Amino acid sequence: MAEEEPPEEVLRLVEAVDAFDGIEDDVACALAVTRALEAWPDHHSRLRQLRQDRVNRMRDAGKTWAQIGRELGGISAARAQQIGSGLRGSKRPKKKTEEPPVD
């Protein structure tokens, strides 16, 4: 089975991230990446909410969690239901409370 081409929006996002490599000046690149990372939490939240809303629209249209999971790339029905409820996947390990000294 051939893998589907990602949607144009995904390709554009990946191209935008890849474009940081093209910034020749190290300071300018690091600053641009810093600014993008500072803005990322808001964008990440928006993407999660958009996905949740669309999953719930599929559910409201009568699709089962299993059908939704298949359409989302073969995730489980339980995971599809978690997305619909706004629950995150597995938790990342907590950061250490003590940071190593900086030079």
Buried (B, 14 or more C-beta within 10 A) or exposed (E): EEEEEEEEEEEEBEEEEEEEEEBEEEEEBEEBBEEEEEEEEEEEEEEEEEBBEBBBEBBEEEBEBEBBBBEBEEBEBEBBBBBBEEEEEEEEEEEEEEEEEEE
